[in-house]
Every structure is written in C-alpha cells, then in structure tokens.
C-alpha cells in the first residue's frame, strides 16, 4: 500500500471517529463534547482537503432505504 493511501485511510478514519463522537455528544446533549467533536471534525476535514483527499459523505437513513 502506498504512503498516500495510508494517509488517506488514516484521515478518513479520523473524520469518521469525529462524526461518531459528534453524534454521541449531540444525543446526550453534551455541549462540551459537541464543541470538541466539531473542532476535531473541522481539523480532520481540513487536513484531508490540504492533502487532496476526498472524504466520503456519511450514509443517511435515506441512502440505506434506497439500497434495499
């Protein structure tokens, strides 16, 4: 695996983790957690953009319904 592919995988995983943290914090009304997760999400997206990596959009319930 190329180094650029490894970097892409790491950054995409970082975005996915930040998305999950944000969703969890929002579900529990943890405002400090929301702020922290948003900061991490913005940082991870920024790093991906700078590296020219396209981060896939998260799947939505509508997307999952159309796959059935």
Protein Blocks (a to p, Z undefined) as FASTA:
>chain_A
ZZklmmmmmmmmmmmmmmmmmmmmmmnopaklmmmmmmmmmmmmmmmmmnopacdddddf
klmmmmZZ
